[in-house]
Amino acid sequence: MSQISQIKKIYHAAIYVRLSKEDGAVASHEKTESNSIANQKSLIRDFLENKNDIEVVQEYVDDGFSGSNFERPAFQMMLEDIKKGKIDCVVTKDLSRFGREYIDSGMYIERLFPAMGVRFIAINDGIDSGEAKSQSDEIIIPFKNLINDAYCRDISIKIRSHLEIKRKQGDVITAFVPYGYKKNDKDKHKLEIDVYAANVVKDIFRMKLHGKSQDAIACELNSSGMGFLCGLMIGVFYLILGNFIPKVKQNYAIGFRISWALCDPENWYRTHRFGGKCMVIGGIIMIVTAPFQNMWILIALILVPCILPVIYSYLYYRKIIS
């Protein structure tokens, strides 16, 4: 009767897959591909296809987590489901995908899972706790866990030494670079100065040397950012206006409406032609210098193209009457 009930038992299985960053960092392309999440799932599902006594309940994926410890989100979630009775079978590609830490791996496989009535299957290692164990199995499982543990430590040493060599060679090994620098377009492992960001860094040090507080520096940097946007928009507006102003006929609504220009058509024409040139030049300067502007420079660039035509118009008027 016990054998019949054992055959009829349906296991509620969890498919557990894992791929750490280290596996991709030092392994060959073929090995990385074979260990990929998709391939692990495919291998496990192919294995379970003819297993009538196993029903897959859920997949648990730890992508980018090391096997050197078991504090992994998907693994911990699987443990919670085991405790709740939802899972009574764990299927993984091999022991190394389950974990590489010798002591903890042995504790789960040989103590915790049997105590909780959980069947454990590692396909490539030929391990299935639901089947009768031989004496060789009892030796092989701890031995393989020990090898996986040693392999994990070996990878860690290789990665650290590899990164140390790159650091000594002056190569960039971080995903992000310090503010004020950028990665070289031809060689991503080399840094070069970011001109715009470098000027901002210089401004920060200059303001600090002048005794400004961190809040004052932050406020000025924020205003500089507004200056960039305003400078860009006003520069474009001045370019458009500079091409439009010379075509404006004498009127009392639009243009440089000063008395001596309104009284003399020639003065009006010359003033607006000169004013159009000033605005086009001012607009170009605003756009080109927008990344380096502050509010005071922006105000000066706005006022100068408006003031110069007025001065020019007055000087032309004085020349005529004299």
SVG drawing of the C-alpha trace seen along z (x, -y; Angstrom):
<svg xmlns="http://www.w3.org/2000/svg" viewBox="-2 -122 51 124">
<polyline fill="none" stroke="black" stroke-width="0.4" points="0.0,0.0 2.8,-2.4 4.4,-1.8 1.0,-2.5 0.5,-5.7 4.0,-6.8 3.4,-6.3 0.2,-8.2 1.7,-11.2 1.8,-14.3 4.6,-16.7 4.1,-20.4 7.3,-21.6 9.2,-24.8 11.6,-25.5 14.6,-27.3 17.1,-29.0 19.9,-31.3 22.6,-33.2 25.1,-35.5 27.2,-38.3 30.3,-36.3 29.1,-33.5 29.0,-35.9 32.2,-37.8 34.7,-34.9 33.0,-32.1 33.3,-31.4 30.5,-32.5 29.3,-28.9 29.2,-28.3 27.4,-31.6 24.9,-30.7 24.3,-27.3 23.8,-28.7 21.4,-31.4 18.1,-31.7 16.1,-30.7 18.2,-27.6 18.0,-26.5 14.2,-26.8 14.0,-24.9 16.2,-22.1 14.2,-21.7 10.8,-21.7 12.1,-19.2 13.1,-17.0 9.7,-17.3 7.7,-16.8 7.4,-13.0 7.3,-13.2 3.6,-12.5 4.1,-12.7 5.5,-16.3 3.3,-19.4 5.0,-22.7 3.5,-25.4 5.9,-28.3 9.3,-29.4 11.7,-31.3 14.4,-33.3 17.5,-34.9 19.1,-36.7 22.4,-38.5 22.7,-37.0 25.8,-35.2 25.6,-31.6 28.0,-32.2 25.0,-33.0 21.3,-32.2 20.0,-35.7 18.5,-35.9 14.9,-37.3 13.5,-34.5 15.1,-31.8 13.7,-33.3 10.3,-33.5 10.5,-29.9 11.4,-29.0 8.4,-30.9 6.1,-28.9 7.7,-25.7 6.9,-26.6 3.3,-27.4 3.0,-24.0 2.6,-25.2 5.9,-23.6 7.2,-20.1 9.6,-19.6 12.5,-21.8 14.0,-21.2 17.2,-22.9 19.6,-22.4 22.5,-21.4 23.9,-21.9 25.9,-25.0 22.7,-26.8 21.2,-26.0 24.1,-27.4 27.9,-27.4 28.3,-27.7 29.3,-24.3 27.9,-24.4 24.5,-26.0 24.0,-23.9 24.5,-20.8 22.2,-22.0 19.3,-22.6 19.8,-19.5 20.6,-17.0 18.8,-18.3 16.2,-21.0 14.5,-19.6 14.2,-16.0 12.9,-17.3 10.2,-19.3 9.3,-16.5 10.7,-18.4 12.0,-16.4 15.1,-17.9 16.2,-17.3 19.5,-18.5 19.2,-17.2 22.7,-17.4 24.2,-15.9 21.7,-13.0 20.4,-13.8 16.8,-13.0 16.0,-12.7 12.8,-11.0 14.7,-7.9 16.6,-5.5 20.1,-6.8 23.2,-4.7 26.3,-5.1 28.1,-6.8 25.3,-9.5 25.9,-10.4 29.6,-11.0 29.1,-12.7 26.6,-15.4 28.9,-16.9 31.9,-16.5 30.3,-18.4 29.1,-21.1 32.7,-21.5 33.9,-21.8 31.3,-24.4 32.3,-26.3 35.9,-26.3 35.0,-27.3 33.1,-30.3 36.0,-31.4 38.4,-30.9 36.1,-33.1 36.1,-35.8 39.9,-35.9 40.2,-36.0 37.7,-38.9 39.4,-40.9 42.9,-40.4 41.6,-41.2 40.0,-44.4 43.2,-45.3 45.3,-44.9 42.9,-47.2 43.0,-49.8 46.9,-49.8 46.7,-50.2 44.5,-53.3 41.4,-51.7 37.9,-52.7 36.2,-49.7 33.0,-51.5 29.7,-51.9 29.6,-55.6 32.5,-58.2 33.1,-61.1 31.4,-64.3 33.7,-66.5 34.9,-63.5 33.4,-61.4 34.4,-58.1 36.4,-58.3 34.4,-57.6 37.0,-55.3 38.1,-53.5 35.4,-53.2 38.1,-52.2 39.7,-55.7 38.5,-59.0 38.7,-62.5 37.6,-65.9 34.0,-66.9 34.5,-70.6 31.1,-71.8 31.1,-69.7 34.7,-70.8 33.6,-74.4 30.8,-73.7 33.3,-72.0 35.6,-75.0 32.7,-77.3 31.8,-75.3 35.4,-75.5 35.6,-79.2 32.3,-79.9 33.5,-77.8 36.8,-79.7 34.8,-83.0 33.1,-81.7 29.7,-80.7 27.7,-78.1 26.6,-74.8 23.0,-76.1 24.2,-79.3 26.2,-77.3 23.3,-75.0 21.0,-78.0 23.5,-79.6 23.9,-76.4 20.2,-76.0 19.9,-79.6 22.7,-78.8 20.6,-75.9 17.7,-78.2 20.1,-80.6 21.1,-77.9 17.4,-77.2 16.5,-80.9 19.6,-81.8 18.8,-79.1 15.2,-80.2 15.9,-83.9 18.8,-83.4 16.5,-81.6 13.9,-84.4 16.5,-87.1 17.5,-85.3 14.0,-85.3 13.4,-88.9 16.7,-90.1 15.5,-88.9 12.1,-90.4 13.0,-93.9 14.7,-95.3 11.5,-94.7 9.2,-96.7 7.8,-99.9 7.6,-103.1 4.8,-102.7 3.9,-103.6 3.4,-100.0 6.4,-97.8 10.1,-98.5 12.5,-101.0 9.8,-103.7 12.1,-106.7 11.1,-110.2 14.0,-110.9 13.5,-107.6 9.7,-108.2 10.3,-111.6 12.9,-110.5 12.2,-107.5 15.9,-107.1 16.8,-107.1 14.1,-104.4 15.4,-102.3 19.1,-102.5 18.2,-102.0 16.2,-98.9 18.7,-97.5 21.5,-98.0 19.2,-96.7 18.4,-93.5 22.2,-92.8 22.7,-93.4 19.9,-91.0 21.1,-88.2 24.7,-88.5 23.3,-88.7 21.1,-85.6 24.1,-83.6 26.2,-84.5 23.4,-83.5 23.0,-80.1 26.7,-79.4 27.5,-80.5 24.2,-79.1 26.0,-76.2 28.4,-78.7 26.0,-81.5 24.7,-82.8 21.8,-85.3 24.0,-88.4 25.6,-87.5 22.2,-86.6 20.7,-90.0 23.7,-91.8 23.2,-89.9 19.5,-90.7 20.0,-94.5 23.0,-95.2 21.3,-94.4 18.4,-96.6 20.5,-99.6 23.0,-99.7 20.4,-100.5 19.1,-103.4 22.6,-104.9 23.2,-104.4 19.9,-106.1 20.7,-109.1 24.2,-109.5 22.8,-109.4 20.2,-112.0 22.9,-114.3 24.9,-113.9 22.0,-114.9 21.0,-118.0 24.6,-119.2"/>
</svg>
